[in-house]
Amino acid sequence: MAAAVRISEELVNEARKSSRIDHRSLAGQIEHWARVGKRAEENPDLTYSLIKDILIGPEELERGEKTEYAFVWLGDSSHDDH
């Protein structure tokens, strides 16, 4: 569902400039910033680069460019009887 929102002309101009660099629509650029900002607020210890990789990951999986990493549990070696 699309919604009309008011944002400053300054933000629109910055988004327009960045959208050309990143080959996104104006709305796409603002949505991208919103997704990144949301993840950054939820995870303040993550770098921008890591947040970007996290957002790109599902797209790469969908395109078959990457495969999902499977963790293998090796158990707790501190309790071995050997």
N, C-alpha and C positions, 0 to 999 in steps of 0.2 A: 504494500500500500504506500503510495507516494504521498508526501505531505509538503506543503509550502511552509518554509521557515524564513524568518528575516535574519540576515547576517550582515555584518558591516561591509561596506564597499572595499575597505582595505583588505579584509580577509578574502573577498571575492577576487580582487586583483592578484593577491598572492597565490591563491588557488589556481587562477587562470594561467599564471606564469609556470607554476609547478606542473600543471596538467599538460602543458606543451612539452616539457622536458620528459615527463614520465609517460607520455602518449596515453593519457586518460581524458575522459570528458571532464568538464568542470564539476558536474555532480559526482562523478567517479572519484575525482581527487579529494573532494570534501568528505565523501564516504570513507575513503582510504584513511584520511587523517583521523576521522572519528573512530574507526576500528583500531588503529594504532594507539590512539590516545586512551581508548577504553582499556586495551590490554596493558598499557603502561601504568594506568591508575590501579588496575587490579594486581599488577606484578611490578612494584617499583624497583626491584633489584635487577630486572632484566634490561639488557641493552637494546637499543633500537634495532640493531642488526639481528639479534636473536628474535625479537618480536616479529620482524619482517620475515625471517625464515619460518617461524611458526605459522604465520598467515599464508605463506606460499606453499607450505607442505601439503595440505589437502589437494590443492590444484595440481601439484606435481604427481601425487598418487593417482588422481583421477585420469591424468593424461598418460599414465604408465611410465613416466620419466624416472620415478623413484619407487622403491618398494618399502613397505612398512617394516620397521625394525621390530624384531621379536626378542624380548628379553628372556634369557634362560636362567632359571633359578638354580643356583649351585648348592643351596643349603647353607647352613651356618657351620663353618668349619671349626668353630670353637667348641663344638659339642661332639666332635669325632672321637671315637674310642680307639683310634689307631695311633 
